Amino acid sequence: MLEPSTAVVTGAGRGIGLEIARQLAAAGHKVLLTDVDGDAAERAATEVGGGAWSATHDVRDPSGHREVAAQALAAGPLAVWVNNAGILLAGNSWSHSDAEIASILDVNGSNDQNLWMSLGEGA
Ligand SMILES: NC(=O)c1ccc[n+]([C@@H]2O[C@H](COP(=O)([O-])OP(=O)(O)OC[C@H]3O[C@@H](n4cnc5c(N)ncnc54)[C@H](O)[C@@H]3O)[C@@H](O)[C@H]2O)c1
């Protein structure tokens, strides 16, 4: 029998990420749900079931990406990685503070960069 494939969803403690995780589990993947809010990720993994598990993971942290990639690769063939974690602020962009803009760029940009680095090292 084939080993079940794994899937990683970042920012999966709630919202769109949680729903993506649910659907990946329903499709037969073992899902690793990660979030900067580790308690939310843990609750979400329990809710998703099907062998899902969780990790506290800030996507701005390269070492966190490495750890998540290593866990996912150790659990089975890694089939899916969803870079869902991100910050979206409503309202006019010119009304956002400098700190808010820096945070958006930091989280949304480092998510992609750290993913490729981690998988490149782990492959
Ligand atoms: N909801 C929308 O209408 C919409 C539209 C376009 C794009 N998006 C994008 O889709 C994604 C999910 O949207 P959502 O509405 O479910 O958002 P949400 O704010 O409800 O959930 C985002 C999750 O990401 C986590 N997160 C935030 N910063 C993080 C970090 N540094 N590291 C790890 N996790 C972090 C949060 O804890 C939260 O659980 C986001 O990237 C968002 O920008 C959403």
The ligand as an ORCA input file, in Angstrom:
! r2SCAN-3c Opt
* xyz 0 1
  N      -9.809     36.892      3.396
  C      -9.663     37.513      2.209
  O     -10.597     38.129      1.666
  C      -8.342     37.414      1.467
  C      -8.231     38.009      0.200
  C      -7.013     37.920     -0.493
  C      -5.929     37.256      0.089
  N      -6.065     36.716      1.311
  C      -4.923     36.039      1.886
  O      -5.267     34.702      2.222
  C      -4.548     34.312      3.400
  C      -5.515     33.860      4.491
  O      -6.496     34.842      4.687
  P      -7.493     34.777      5.931
  O      -8.606     35.699      5.644
  O      -7.790     33.352      6.284
  O      -6.554     35.448      7.055
  P      -6.650     35.376      8.653
  O      -6.068     36.646      9.148
  O      -8.012     34.981      9.120
  O      -5.670     34.154      9.011
  C      -4.280     34.268      8.780
  C      -3.561     33.274      9.668
  O      -2.157     33.501      9.444
  C      -1.516     33.529     10.703
  N      -0.306     34.343     10.623
  C      -0.193     35.697     10.616
  N       1.084     36.059     10.590
  C       1.819     34.903     10.585
  C       3.202     34.628     10.589
  N       4.120     35.601     10.611
  N       3.596     33.333     10.548
  C       2.676     32.318     10.566
  N       1.347     32.528     10.594
  C       0.930     33.818     10.609
  C      -2.525     34.108     11.682
  O      -2.226     33.739     13.030
  C      -3.830     33.485     11.158
  O      -4.108     32.243     11.785
  C      -3.722     35.528      3.834
  O      -2.408     35.397      3.299
  C      -4.449     36.682      3.189
  O      -3.586     37.778      2.939
  C      -7.236     36.767      2.025
*
